[in-house]
Amino acid sequence: MYLRSLEVLRSENSDRTTYPFSIPALRDLDSLSFHTNVTFFVGENGSGKSTLLEAIAYQCGFHTAGGGKNNFYEVDASGSALGEAIRLSWLPKITNGFFLRAETFYHFASHLDTMPESLKYYGGRSLHAQSHGEAFLSLFTHRFGKKAIYLLDEPEAALSPARQLVLLKIMKELENEAQFLIATHSPILLGYPGAQILNFDAQPLEEIRYEETMHYMVTKRFLGNREKMLREIFDE
C-alpha cells in the first residue's frame, strides 16, 4: 500500500456553506486513513465520492478529467474544487498511476488519438474503435501495472456484469503491488474480498461492511422478490 492517509486543510476563511465543504460527508472531514490496497467509496449521487477522488487525483498530479501524469489536454470544468485543500501521506510515495473518470473518458480517448505512438500502451488501437466496455478493458488490461495507484470513478458505467468480474480478476492480480481507490455503485465490485468500504452517506463518513451497503441490500431484495418490490414502487 502506498497512499496511507489524507488530511483536509481548512483555513479560517473556509466556508462550510459553499461547495465543496457544503457536502455533508466533507463538511466535517478532517482526515481519512486507508488500510488496505483496495478501498471503495460508496454513497448516493452527490454524496462527495467523486469530489474527493478527483481531489486525490489532483494531488497525485493526474489529469482531473482522466489520465496519468503525462496526459495534458483541455476539457471544460476539469479542475478540482477540493484539490488544494487536501494533503496526502505516502509510504513510500509513488508517481505512477491513472485516474479513470467514466463521464469524461471520451475526451481521454480523443486525446490519445492525437498521440498514436501511445496507443501501444492501450492495446494498439484507438479506444474510439472499440465499444465503451472494450475500451475500458483495454485500459485495465494494457495500461495497469505494478507499483502504481489507480483511482477509478464509476468504472462499472461501461461494463457488463461479466466484465465487472474481469476487472475484479485484474485487480486481484495486481493487488499486492498496486493500490485501488474506487467510487462505485456496483454491488459486484463492492464484493471484492477484504476491501475497505467508506460510506459517504454517513456523517461523519464511516467504514461499513459489504452487507451493510445500500447497494447490496437493495440488489439482494430486488433479486430475492422482484415482483413484490416492483409493486411497492409502482403503488407509491
C-alpha positions in Angstrom: 0.0 0.0 0.0 1.3 3.5 -0.9 -1.3 6.1 0.0 -1.7 5.8 3.7 -4.0 8.8 4.6 -5.2 12.2 3.6 -5.7 15.4 5.7 -8.2 18.1 4.9 -6.6 21.6 5.2 -9.0 24.3 6.2 -8.3 28.0 6.7 -10.3 30.5 8.8 -11.9 31.6 5.6 -13.1 28.1 4.6 -16.9 28.4 4.1 -18.8 25.3 5.0 -22.0 26.6 3.3 -20.5 26.6 -0.2 -19.2 23.7 -2.4 -17.2 21.5 -1.8 -17.5 21.9 2.0 -21.3 22.1 1.8 -21.3 18.4 1.0 -22.3 16.7 4.3 -19.6 14.0 4.1 -16.9 16.6 3.5 -18.1 19.3 5.8 -16.5 18.0 9.0 -14.0 15.6 7.4 -10.5 16.2 8.9 -8.6 13.1 7.9 -9.0 9.7 6.3 -6.9 6.6 6.6 -6.5 3.8 4.1 -5.5 0.4 5.5 -6.0 -2.0 2.5 -4.8 -2.0 -1.1 -8.4 -1.8 -2.3 -10.8 0.9 -0.9 -14.3 1.7 -2.2 -16.2 5.0 -1.8 -19.9 4.4 -1.7 -22.9 6.6 -1.3 -25.8 8.3 -3.2 -25.2 10.6 -6.1 -23.9 13.9 -4.8 -22.5 12.5 -1.6 -19.0 13.6 -2.4 -17.3 10.4 -3.6 -16.2 11.8 -6.9 -15.2 15.1 -5.4 -12.8 13.5 -3.0 -11.5 11.1 -5.6 -10.9 14.0 -8.0 -9.0 15.9 -5.3 -6.7 12.9 -4.7 -6.1 12.7 -8.5 -5.2 16.4 -8.4 -2.7 15.9 -5.6 -1.2 12.9 -7.5 -0.6 15.1 -10.5 -3.1 13.2 -12.7 -5.3 14.9 -15.2 -8.6 15.5 -13.3 -10.6 14.7 -16.4 -8.9 11.4 -16.6 -5.3 10.2 -17.3 -1.9 9.9 -15.8 0.9 12.4 -15.0 1.8 12.9 -18.7 -1.6 13.5 -20.2 -2.3 17.1 -21.0 -5.5 18.2 -22.8 -8.2 20.7 -22.4 -11.6 19.8 -21.1 -14.3 22.1 -19.7 -14.7 22.0 -15.9 -11.9 19.6 -15.4 -10.4 21.3 -12.3 -10.7 20.2 -8.7 -12.6 22.3 -6.2 -11.1 20.3 -3.3 -7.6 19.6 -4.7 -5.8 22.4 -3.0 -7.4 21.7 0.4 -6.1 18.2 1.0 -2.6 16.8 1.8 -1.7 13.2 1.1 0.6 11.0 3.2 2.6 8.3 1.4 4.8 5.4 2.4 6.5 5.1 0.0 5.5 7.9 -2.3 4.9 6.8 -5.9 4.2 8.8 -9.1 2.9 6.1 -11.4 -0.9 5.5 -11.8 -4.0 6.6 -13.5 -7.3 8.4 -12.9 -10.3 6.9 -14.7 -13.3 9.2 -14.9 -16.2 7.4 -16.7 -18.0 10.6 -17.6 -15.0 12.2 -19.4 -13.5 9.0 -20.8 -14.5 10.1 -24.4 -12.2 13.1 -24.1 -9.3 11.0 -22.9 -9.7 8.6 -25.8 -9.7 11.6 -28.2 -6.6 12.9 -26.6 -4.8 9.5 -27.2 -5.7 9.7 -30.8 -3.5 12.8 -31.1 -0.6 10.7 -29.9 -0.7 7.4 -31.9 2.7 6.3 -30.5 0.9 6.0 -27.1 -1.7 3.6 -28.3 0.6 0.6 -27.8 0.0 1.1 -24.1 -3.7 0.7 -24.6 -3.9 -2.4 -26.8 -2.6 -1.0 -30.0 -5.7 0.7 -31.5 -7.8 3.7 -30.9 -10.1 3.4 -27.9 -12.8 5.0 -30.1 -12.5 2.0 -32.4 -13.8 -0.2 -29.6 -17.1 -0.3 -27.7 -17.2 1.6 -24.5 -16.8 -1.5 -22.4 -14.0 -2.9 -24.6 -12.1 0.4 -24.3 -12.3 0.3 -20.5 -11.0 -3.3 -20.5 -8.2 -2.3 -22.9 -7.2 0.4 -20.4 -7.3 -2.0 -17.4 -5.5 -4.8 -19.2 -2.8 -3.0 -21.0 -2.2 0.3 -19.1 -2.5 -1.0 -15.5 0.7 -2.4 -13.9 2.5 -2.8 -10.6 3.8 -0.1 -8.2 1.1 2.3 -9.0 -2.1 3.8 -7.7 -5.3 3.6 -9.6 -8.3 6.0 -9.0 -11.4 4.8 -10.6 -14.6 6.8 -10.7 -17.6 4.5 -11.5 -15.7 2.1 -13.7 -18.8 -0.1 -13.9 -20.5 2.6 -16.1 -19.4 0.8 -19.3 -19.0 -2.8 -18.0 -21.5 -5.6 -18.2 -21.7 -7.7 -15.0 -19.4 -10.3 -16.6 -16.8 -7.7 -17.4 -17.0 -6.3 -14.0 -15.9 -9.7 -12.8 -12.9 -9.4 -15.3 -12.0 -6.1 -13.6 -12.1 -7.9 -10.2 -9.7 -10.5 -11.6 -7.3 -7.8 -12.9 -7.4 -6.1 -9.5 -6.6 -9.4 -7.7 -3.6 -10.0 -10.0 -2.2 -6.5 -9.1 -3.4 -6.2 -5.5 -0.1 -7.0 -3.8 1.8 -4.3 -5.8 -0.8 -1.7 -6.7 -3.4 0.3 -4.8 -7.0 1.0 -5.9 -9.4 3.7 -4.7 -12.8 3.2 -6.4 -16.0 5.2 -6.3 -18.8 2.8 -7.3 -22.4 1.9 -7.2 -21.8 -1.7 -8.2 -22.6 -4.5 -5.7 -20.4 -6.8 -7.8 -17.3 -4.6 -7.5 -18.0 -4.0 -3.8 -17.8 -7.7 -3.2 -14.0 -7.7 -3.6 -12.6 -9.7 -0.6 -11.1 -7.8 2.2 -11.7 -4.3 0.7 -12.2 -1.2 2.9 -15.6 0.4 2.2 -16.2 4.0 3.1 -19.8 5.2 3.4 -20.3 8.8 2.2 -23.9 8.8 3.2 -23.0 8.8 6.8 -22.0 11.9 8.8 -19.3 11.6 9.8 -18.0 9.5 6.9 -17.6 5.9 8.2 -16.3 2.5 7.3 -19.0 -0.2 6.8 -19.3 -3.8 5.9 -20.3 -5.0 2.4 -23.6 -6.4 3.6 -24.4 -3.0 5.2 -24.2 -1.1 2.0 -27.4 0.1 0.4 -26.2 -1.2 -2.9 -26.0 -4.8 -1.5 -29.3 -4.5 0.4 -31.4 -3.1 -2.5 -29.9 -5.5 -5.0 -30.5 -8.5 -2.7 -34.0 -7.5 -2.0 -34.8 -6.9 -5.7 -33.4 -10.2 -6.8 -35.0 -12.1 -4.0 -38.5 -10.8 -4.6 -38.7 -8.7 -7.8 -42.5 -8.8 -8.1 -43.1 -7.6 -4.6 -40.6 -4.8 -4.7 -41.9 -3.5 -8.1 -45.4 -3.5 -6.8 -44.3 -1.4 -3.8 -42.5 1.0 -6.0 -45.3 1.3 -8.6 -48.1 1.7 -5.9 -46.3 4.6 -4.2 
